[in-house]
């Protein structure tokens, strides 16, 4: 009996201890499960944040690549616009410039023209049974210079030029008349008509020699092409300016866009220098077959001056390229220096707050 009573009385205590153990176990499992849930939630949140960061970084890289490709395309187009503008400027400054034309003509050109006039006149005088002495002093270098320059000025300014041959004709007429009288030269037909016909033919020879071949083409081109080239130059300048603004506005900092402007200027420098320099050194233009000799020298000198003008233009673009590179370099260094100063100031401020 006592033992049974003891067992009966001891059973509630055993049950209580067992229930406590079970409750503790359930609590531990609940805590562990809650910890696992929290850990899983934080881990998934961390992974989601990491994936979002990767997605944003990928989007930024894609936008940056697209912007870079667009910038290179705009830079190439800008270099073409600048090159075409350079060509327009050289054409206006060379082909349609009266001053450039006079700079190309050398002094020996006038002397060569005079020699050609005298030679052609003598070739006509001898079959006419007149002595070539009748041509002495009729034409001078100053006469040739005046009339050649007159034709050039008229072509560039758009009016007709007619040389004043009255003094030369009078002197030539007098020389022929004196030669006939002094040497009793027989003349078939009316003497005045024969002398006048001779003088007129010598005039035609002179006018043909002092006129620069193809000078009338300059007048035609001036009327039809100069206006078009001027408008094209204005449009190219406007489009180039717009592309420069777009390249700068594509980026946060101006020097980043100026880098592509420097690429364009450098490309234009190469394109406007390499090919003219090659022709200038190889002298391919000297292979042209043109006569007479003095006109050949004039044409080759004209081409040489045009090539040299392109090389001068490339020097200007080279200076602009160097300026852009210096601007990009200085701006980049200033920006990096500013960032370093800001970081340094933040560190100093945090150290001061700790103390």
C-alpha positions as CSV (number, residue, x, y, z in Angstrom):
1,X,0.0,0.0,0.0
2,X,2.6,2.6,0.9
3,X,4.5,1.8,-2.3
4,X,1.4,2.0,-4.4
5,X,0.5,5.3,-2.7
6,X,3.9,6.5,-3.3
7,X,3.7,5.5,-7.0
8,X,0.3,7.1,-7.3
9,X,1.4,10.2,-5.6
10,X,4.7,10.4,-7.7
11,X,3.0,10.1,-11.1
12,X,1.8,13.7,-11.3
13,X,5.3,15.0,-10.6
14,X,6.7,12.7,-13.4
15,X,4.0,14.0,-15.7
16,X,4.8,17.6,-14.9
17,X,8.5,17.1,-15.5
18,X,7.8,15.4,-18.8
19,X,5.4,18.1,-19.9
20,X,8.0,20.8,-19.0
21,X,10.6,19.0,-21.1
22,X,8.3,18.8,-24.0
23,X,7.4,22.5,-23.7
24,X,11.1,23.4,-23.6
25,X,11.8,21.3,-26.6
26,X,8.9,22.8,-28.5
27,X,10.2,26.3,-27.5
28,X,13.7,25.5,-28.7
29,X,12.4,24.2,-31.9
30,X,10.2,27.3,-32.3
31,X,13.1,29.6,-31.6
32,X,15.3,27.6,-34.1
33,X,12.6,27.7,-36.7
34,X,12.1,31.4,-36.2
35,X,15.8,31.9,-36.5
36,X,15.9,29.8,-39.6
37,X,13.0,31.9,-41.1
38,X,14.8,35.1,-40.2
39,X,18.0,33.8,-41.6
40,X,16.4,32.6,-44.7
41,X,14.6,35.9,-45.1
42,X,17.7,38.0,-44.6
43,X,19.7,35.7,-47.0
44,X,17.0,36.0,-49.7
45,X,16.8,39.7,-49.2
46,X,20.6,39.9,-49.6
47,X,20.5,37.9,-52.8
48,X,17.7,40.0,-54.1
49,X,19.6,43.2,-53.4
50,X,22.7,41.7,-55.0
51,X,20.7,40.7,-58.1
52,X,19.2,44.2,-58.3
53,X,22.7,45.7,-58.0
54,X,23.9,43.4,-60.8
55,X,20.9,44.3,-63.0
56,X,21.4,48.0,-62.4
57,X,25.2,47.7,-63.1
58,X,24.4,45.7,-66.3
59,X,21.9,48.4,-67.4
60,X,24.5,51.1,-66.7
61,X,27.1,49.3,-68.7
62,X,24.8,48.8,-71.6
63,X,23.8,52.5,-71.6
64,X,27.5,53.5,-71.3
65,X,28.4,51.3,-74.3
66,X,25.5,52.7,-76.3
67,X,26.6,56.3,-75.5
68,X,30.2,55.6,-76.4
69,X,29.2,54.1,-79.7
70,X,26.9,57.1,-80.5
71,X,29.8,59.4,-79.5
72,X,32.2,57.7,-81.9
73,X,29.7,57.9,-84.7
74,X,29.1,61.6,-84.0
75,X,32.8,62.2,-83.8
76,X,33.3,60.5,-87.2
77,X,30.5,62.5,-88.8
78,X,31.9,65.7,-87.2
79,X,35.4,65.0,-88.7
80,X,33.8,64.6,-92.2
81,X,31.8,67.9,-91.8
82,X,35.0,69.7,-90.7
83,X,37.0,68.2,-93.6
84,X,34.3,69.3,-96.1
85,X,34.3,72.7,-94.6
86,X,38.0,72.8,-95.0
87,X,37.7,72.0,-98.6
88,X,35.1,74.7,-99.1
89,X,37.4,77.3,-97.4
90,X,40.4,76.3,-99.5
91,X,38.3,76.5,-102.7
92,X,37.0,79.9,-101.8
93,X,40.4,81.1,-100.7
94,X,42.2,79.7,-103.8
95,X,40.0,79.3,-106.8
96,X,37.9,82.4,-106.2
97,X,40.5,84.7,-104.7
98,X,42.0,87.3,-106.9
99,X,44.8,87.9,-104.4
100,X,45.8,84.2,-104.4
101,X,45.9,84.2,-108.2
102,X,48.3,87.2,-108.3
103,X,50.5,85.5,-105.6
104,X,50.8,82.4,-107.8
105,X,51.9,84.4,-110.9
106,X,55.6,85.0,-110.8
107,X,57.5,87.8,-112.5
108,X,59.0,85.6,-115.1
109,X,55.4,84.7,-116.3
110,X,55.0,88.2,-117.8
111,X,58.5,88.0,-119.4
112,X,57.7,84.6,-120.9
113,X,54.4,85.9,-122.3
114,X,56.2,88.8,-123.9
115,X,58.8,86.4,-125.4
116,X,55.9,84.2,-126.8
117,X,54.2,87.3,-128.3
118,X,57.4,88.5,-130.0
119,X,58.2,85.0,-131.4
120,X,54.6,84.5,-132.8
121,X,54.6,88.1,-134.2
122,X,58.0,87.5,-135.9
123,X,56.8,84.2,-137.4
124,X,53.9,86.1,-139.0
125,X,56.0,89.1,-140.0
126,X,58.6,87.2,-142.1
127,X,56.1,85.7,-144.6
128,X,54.5,89.1,-144.8
129,X,57.9,90.3,-146.3
130,X,58.4,92.8,-143.5
131,X,61.5,93.0,-141.3
132,X,61.1,91.9,-137.7
133,X,62.7,95.2,-136.7
134,X,59.2,96.8,-137.1
135,X,58.3,95.0,-133.8
136,X,61.0,96.7,-131.8
137,X,59.7,98.5,-128.8
138,X,56.0,97.9,-129.7
139,X,55.3,95.6,-126.8
140,X,56.9,95.8,-123.3
141,X,56.7,93.8,-120.1
142,X,54.7,96.5,-118.5
143,X,52.1,96.2,-121.3
144,X,51.9,92.5,-120.8
145,X,51.6,92.8,-117.0
146,X,48.8,95.4,-117.3
147,X,46.7,93.3,-119.7
148,X,47.3,89.9,-118.0
149,X,46.3,91.4,-114.6
150,X,43.4,93.2,-116.3
151,X,42.0,89.9,-117.6
152,X,42.4,88.2,-114.2
153,X,40.7,91.1,-112.3
154,X,37.8,91.1,-114.8
155,X,37.3,87.3,-114.5
156,X,37.1,87.6,-110.7
157,X,35.0,90.7,-110.6
158,X,32.6,89.8,-113.3
159,X,33.1,92.3,-116.1
160,X,34.7,92.2,-119.6
161,X,38.2,93.5,-120.1
162,X,39.4,94.9,-123.4
163,X,43.1,96.0,-123.6
164,X,43.8,99.5,-125.0
165,X,45.9,98.8,-128.0
166,X,45.9,102.3,-129.5
167,X,49.4,103.3,-128.7
168,X,50.9,99.9,-129.8
169,X,48.9,100.0,-133.0
170,X,50.0,103.5,-133.8
171,X,53.7,102.7,-133.2
172,X,53.5,99.5,-135.2
173,X,51.7,101.2,-138.0
174,X,54.4,103.9,-138.1
175,X,57.2,101.4,-138.0
176,X,55.8,99.4,-141.0
177,X,55.1,102.6,-143.0
178,X,58.7,103.8,-142.4
179,X,60.1,100.4,-143.3
180,X,58.2,100.3,-146.6
181,X,59.2,103.9,-147.5
182,X,62.9,103.5,-146.6
183,X,63.3,100.1,-148.4
184,X,60.9,100.7,-151.3
185,X,59.1,97.5,-150.5
186,X,56.4,96.8,-153.2
187,X,53.0,96.4,-151.7
188,X,50.2,94.6,-153.5
189,X,47.0,96.6,-153.3
190,X,46.3,99.6,-151.1
191,X,49.2,100.2,-148.7
192,X,47.0,101.4,-145.8
193,X,44.8,98.4,-146.1
194,X,47.8,96.0,-146.1
195,X,49.4,97.7,-143.1
196,X,46.1,97.8,-141.2
197,X,45.5,94.1,-141.9
198,X,49.0,93.3,-140.6
199,X,48.5,95.4,-137.5
200,X,45.2,93.8,-136.8
201,X,46.7,90.3,-137.0
202,X,49.5,91.2,-134.7
203,X,46.9,92.5,-132.2
204,X,45.1,89.2,-132.4
205,X,48.4,87.4,-131.6
206,X,49.0,89.6,-128.7
207,X,45.5,89.3,-127.2
208,X,45.6,85.5,-127.6
209,X,48.9,85.3,-125.7
210,X,48.1,87.6,-122.8
211,X,44.8,85.8,-122.1
212,X,45.2,83.1,-119.5
213,X,43.7,79.9,-121.0
214,X,40.5,78.9,-119.1
215,X,40.3,82.2,-117.2
216,X,36.7,82.5,-118.4
217,X,35.9,79.3,-116.5
218,X,36.6,81.1,-113.3
219,X,34.0,83.7,-114.1
220,X,31.4,80.9,-114.8
221,X,32.3,79.0,-111.6
222,X,32.1,82.2,-109.6
223,X,28.6,82.9,-110.8
224,X,27.3,79.3,-110.4
225,X,29.4,77.6,-107.8
226,X,30.6,80.3,-105.3
227,X,27.1,80.9,-103.9
228,X,26.5,77.2,-103.4
229,X,29.8,76.6,-101.7
230,X,29.2,79.6,-99.4
231,X,25.8,78.2,-98.3
232,X,27.3,74.7,-97.9
233,X,30.1,76.2,-95.7
234,X,27.5,77.9,-93.5
235,X,25.5,74.7,-93.1
236,X,28.5,72.6,-92.4
237,X,29.6,75.1,-89.7
238,X,26.1,75.0,-88.1
239,X,25.9,71.2,-88.2
240,X,29.4,70.9,-86.7
241,X,28.5,73.3,-83.9
242,X,25.4,71.3,-83.2
243,X,27.4,68.0,-83.0
244,X,29.9,69.6,-80.7
245,X,27.1,70.7,-78.3
246,X,25.5,67.2,-78.5
247,X,28.8,65.5,-77.7
248,X,29.3,67.7,-74.7
249,X,25.7,67.3,-73.4
250,X,25.9,63.6,-73.7
251,X,28.1,63.5,-70.6
252,X,28.0,64.8,-67.1
253,X,31.3,66.5,-67.4
254,X,32.3,68.7,-70.5
255,X,35.7,67.2,-70.8
256,X,34.3,63.8,-71.5
257,X,32.5,65.0,-74.6
258,X,35.4,67.2,-75.5
259,X,37.5,64.1,-75.8
260,X,35.5,63.0,-78.9
261,X,35.8,66.5,-80.3
262,X,39.5,66.1,-80.0
263,X,39.2,62.8,-82.0
264,X,37.4,64.7,-84.8
265,X,39.9,67.5,-84.9
266,X,42.7,65.0,-85.0
267,X,41.1,63.0,-87.8
268,X,40.5,66.1,-89.8
269,X,44.2,67.0,-89.2
270,X,45.3,63.7,-90.7
271,X,42.9,63.7,-93.6
272,X,43.7,67.3,-94.6
273,X,47.5,66.8,-94.4
274,X,48.4,63.3,-95.4
275,X,47.1,63.2,-99.0
276,X,48.1,66.8,-99.9
277,X,51.6,66.2,-98.4
278,X,51.9,63.0,-100.4
279,X,51.1,64.9,-103.7
280,X,53.3,67.7,-102.6
281,X,56.3,65.5,-102.1
282,X,55.7,63.1,-105.0
283,X,55.0,66.0,-107.4
284,X,52.5,63.9,-109.3
285,X,50.9,67.1,-110.6
286,X,54.0,67.9,-112.6
287,X,53.2,65.1,-115.0
288,X,50.4,67.1,-116.7
289,X,51.0,67.9,-120.3
290,X,50.4,71.6,-120.9
291,X,51.9,74.1,-123.3
292,X,53.4,76.6,-123.6
293,X,56.0,76.2,-121.0
294,X,55.2,79.4,-119.0
295,X,51.6,78.3,-118.7
296,X,52.7,74.9,-117.5
297,X,54.8,76.5,-114.8
298,X,51.9,78.6,-113.8
299,X,49.5,75.6,-113.5
300,X,52.0,73.5,-111.5
301,X,52.7,76.5,-109.2
302,X,48.9,77.0,-108.7
303,X,48.4,73.3,-107.7
304,X,51.4,73.5,-105.4
305,X,50.0,76.5,-103.6
306,X,46.6,74.8,-103.2
307,X,48.2,71.7,-101.7
308,X,50.2,74.0,-99.4
309,X,47.0,75.7,-98.3
310,X,45.5,72.4,-97.3
311,X,48.6,71.7,-95.2
312,X,48.3,75.1,-93.6
313,X,44.7,74.3,-92.7
314,X,45.8,71.0,-91.2
315,X,48.2,72.9,-89.0
316,X,45.2,75.0,-87.6
317,X,43.3,71.7,-86.9
318,X,46.4,70.3,-85.2
319,X,46.5,73.3,-82.9
320,X,42.8,72.9,-82.1
321,X,43.4,69.2,-81.4
322,X,46.2,70.0,-78.9
323,X,44.0,72.6,-77.3
324,X,41.2,70.0,-76.8
325,X,43.6,67.4,-75.4
326,X,45.0,70.0,-72.9
327,X,41.5,71.0,-71.9
328,X,40.5,67.3,-71.3
329,X,43.7,66.6,-69.4
330,X,43.4,69.7,-67.1
331,X,39.7,69.2,-66.5
332,X,40.1,65.5,-65.6
333,X,42.9,66.3,-63.2
334,X,40.9,69.1,-61.6
335,X,37.9,66.8,-61.2
336,X,40.0,64.0,-59.6
337,X,41.8,66.5,-57.4
338,X,38.4,67.8,-56.2
339,X,37.2,64.3,-55.4
340,X,40.3,63.5,-53.4
341,X,39.9,66.8,-51.5
342,X,36.3,65.9,-50.7
343,X,37.3,62.5,-49.4
344,X,40.1,63.9,-47.4
345,X,37.8,66.5,-45.8
346,X,35.3,63.8,-44.9
347,X,37.9,61.7,-43.2
348,X,39.2,64.7,-41.3
349,X,35.6,65.6,-40.2
350,X,34.9,62.0,-39.0
351,X,38.1,62.0,-37.0
352,X,37.2,65.3,-35.4
353,X,33.8,64.0,-34.4
354,X,35.3,60.9,-32.8
355,X,37.6,62.9,-30.6
